[in-house]
């Protein structure tokens, strides 16, 4: 198979983890006789520095002519420490999602037995946890009307029926393919937008009689993903709640550096780790590349290359089992492996197994 992949490494640790994912893809292409063609493009703070826009038109063109986008992270301390800045790296990510029509963010959450000790949660709560969070990605407060002055600020949390129906359709269908359990997370006791979400979900329930559907307020859901993670199969929620909830789930995996995701919608699908740009660690060979590498596995599986995706997952599992890990998840007394060393080990494993 031939795939055209847009490479958006972004800021901070992005270029370092991206380099490892591309090396892994090249090893897969070599082993399985595929051809992956890459085209790099600017985004985030690097794009602001170069052209004044965190998601330039030229980058959008690269994404639109690609079969898939492999994205790393955006964010820079210069902008984090300046809340008055009118242009921010994160605006590029929001613009990319909007322009590509990426309304469904799919974030799998699962445990690695050899890393359960790295979680702050008890072993008996974690073992066997395996669920997906589906986050609506192009609506809500992140995209609603905004205002800020010295005395007042507001963000408008707006959703339309078509936006809600399409994300619920994706979620019901994912539940049908898994354990047939969907949890709709909202704040319907307070927010009008959430009441519309719940109303439409109730209307759609009869269309999926094989799926058990329940409803949970976001505050309760935030607690239960940590105290009863095995309860969940598929969670669907709106943009802001989904952003917070999916970061919280890093307590289950033991590290945000282990969580991949995909964003699907109207145009080119995008695959990215859930972690941020960690600018403080940039260039230090410390960042965990596994979430970026697992995002590459999700990319391949999206195009039906299941054996290839499985080969990457097997290599990642083997690296963890053999304690080939970056410092934040390494066992006490284990050898030191940096970003490059972990990536190289996984590449060698793929080539030799």
NORVENPE-V259299 format. One record per backbone hydrogen bond with DSSP energy under -1.0 kcal/mol. CO is the residue of the C=O (numbers start at 1). NH is the residue of the N-H. E is the energy in kcal/mol with one decimal. If there is no record, write none. Layout:
co & nh & e
CO & NH & E
CO & NH & E
//
This chain:
co & nh & e
1 & 35 & -2.8
3 & 37 & -3.1
4 & 67 & -2.7
4 & 68 & -1.5
5 & 39 & -1.9
6 & 70 & -3.1
7 & 41 & -2.0
8 & 72 & -2.2
9 & 73 & -1.0
11 & 14 & -2.7
13 & 17 & -2.2
14 & 18 & -2.5
15 & 19 & -1.8
16 & 20 & -1.0
17 & 21 & -1.8
18 & 22 & -2.5
19 & 23 & -1.9
20 & 24 & -2.1
21 & 25 & -2.5
22 & 26 & -2.5
23 & 27 & -1.9
24 & 28 & -2.2
25 & 29 & -2.8
26 & 30 & -2.2
27 & 31 & -2.2
28 & 32 & -2.7
29 & 34 & -2.0
35 & 3 & -2.3
37 & 5 & -3.4
39 & 7 & -2.5
44 & 48 & -1.9
45 & 49 & -2.7
46 & 50 & -1.8
47 & 51 & -3.2
48 & 52 & -1.5
54 & 44 & -2.1
56 & 60 & -2.0
57 & 61 & -2.4
58 & 62 & -1.7
59 & 63 & -2.3
60 & 64 & -2.5
61 & 65 & -1.7
68 & 6 & -2.7
69 & 271 & -2.5
70 & 8 & -2.6
73 & 11 & -2.3
76 & 79 & -1.3
76 & 80 & -2.1
77 & 81 & -2.2
79 & 82 & -1.3
82 & 85 & -1.8
88 & 91 & -1.1
89 & 92 & -1.7
90 & 94 & -2.0
91 & 95 & -2.4
92 & 96 & -2.3
93 & 97 & -2.3
94 & 98 & -2.3
95 & 99 & -3.0
96 & 100 & -2.3
97 & 102 & -2.5
100 & 267 & -1.8
101 & 103 & -1.6
101 & 266 & -1.6
103 & 137 & -1.9
104 & 264 & -3.0
105 & 135 & -2.4
106 & 262 & -2.0
107 & 133 & -2.4
109 & 131 & -2.4
112 & 115 & -2.4
115 & 118 & -2.1
116 & 119 & -1.5
122 & 125 & -1.2
122 & 126 & -1.2
123 & 127 & -2.2
126 & 129 & -2.8
129 & 111 & -1.1
131 & 109 & -3.3
132 & 235 & -3.0
133 & 107 & -2.5
134 & 237 & -2.0
135 & 105 & -2.6
140 & 143 & -1.5
140 & 144 & -1.4
145 & 156 & -2.0
147 & 154 & -2.3
152 & 149 & -2.4
154 & 147 & -2.1
156 & 158 & -1.2
158 & 140 & -1.9
160 & 164 & -2.0
161 & 165 & -3.0
162 & 166 & -2.1
163 & 167 & -1.4
164 & 168 & -2.2
165 & 169 & -2.3
166 & 170 & -1.8
167 & 171 & -1.9
168 & 172 & -3.0
169 & 173 & -2.1
170 & 174 & -2.1
171 & 175 & -2.3
172 & 176 & -2.0
173 & 177 & -1.2
175 & 180 & -2.2
180 & 212 & -2.6
181 & 234 & -1.4
182 & 214 & -2.5
183 & 236 & -2.4
184 & 216 & -2.5
186 & 218 & -2.4
187 & 190 & -2.0
187 & 191 & -2.9
191 & 195 & -1.6
192 & 196 & -1.8
193 & 197 & -1.8
194 & 198 & -2.6
195 & 199 & -2.4
196 & 200 & -2.5
197 & 201 & -2.4
198 & 202 & -2.3
199 & 203 & -1.8
200 & 204 & -1.9
201 & 205 & -1.6
204 & 207 & -1.8
205 & 208 & -2.1
208 & 211 & -1.9
212 & 182 & -2.8
214 & 184 & -2.8
216 & 186 & -2.0
217 & 221 & -2.8
218 & 222 & -2.5
219 & 223 & -1.1
220 & 224 & -2.6
221 & 225 & -2.2
223 & 226 & -1.0
223 & 227 & -1.7
224 & 228 & -2.9
228 & 231 & -2.1
233 & 132 & -2.2
234 & 183 & -2.8
235 & 134 & -3.8
236 & 185 & -2.7
237 & 136 & -2.4
238 & 242 & -2.7
239 & 243 & -2.1
240 & 244 & -1.8
241 & 245 & -2.8
242 & 246 & -2.3
243 & 247 & -1.2
244 & 248 & -1.9
245 & 249 & -1.3
247 & 250 & -1.5
248 & 251 & -2.0
249 & 252 & -1.8
249 & 253 & -1.3
250 & 254 & -2.0
255 & 258 & -1.3
256 & 259 & -1.4
257 & 291 & -1.7
259 & 274 & -2.4
261 & 272 & -2.0
262 & 106 & -3.5
263 & 270 & -2.5
264 & 104 & -2.4
269 & 69 & -2.5
270 & 263 & -3.1
271 & 71 & -2.7
277 & 13 & -2.8
278 & 281 & -1.9
279 & 282 & -1.1
281 & 284 & -2.1
289 & 293 & -2.4
290 & 294 & -3.1
291 & 295 & -1.6
292 & 296 & -1.5
293 & 297 & -1.5
294 & 298 & -2.1
295 & 299 & -2.0
296 & 300 & -2.1
297 & 301 & -2.4
298 & 302 & -2.0
300 & 305 & -2.3
301 & 304 & -1.7
304 & 306 & -1.8
305 & 309 & -2.2
306 & 310 & -2.6
307 & 311 & -2.1
308 & 312 & -1.7
309 & 313 & -2.3
310 & 314 & -2.7
311 & 315 & -1.9
312 & 316 & -2.5
313 & 317 & -2.8
314 & 318 & -2.3
315 & 319 & -2.2
316 & 320 & -2.0
317 & 321 & -2.6
318 & 322 & -2.0
319 & 324 & -3.2
320 & 323 & -1.6
323 & 325 & -1.3
326 & 329 & -1.9
331 & 334 & -2.4
338 & 342 & -2.4
339 & 343 & -2.1
340 & 344 & -2.7
341 & 345 & -2.1
342 & 346 & -2.1
343 & 347 & -2.3
344 & 348 & -2.5
345 & 349 & -2.2
346 & 350 & -2.4
347 & 351 & -2.2
348 & 352 & -1.6
//
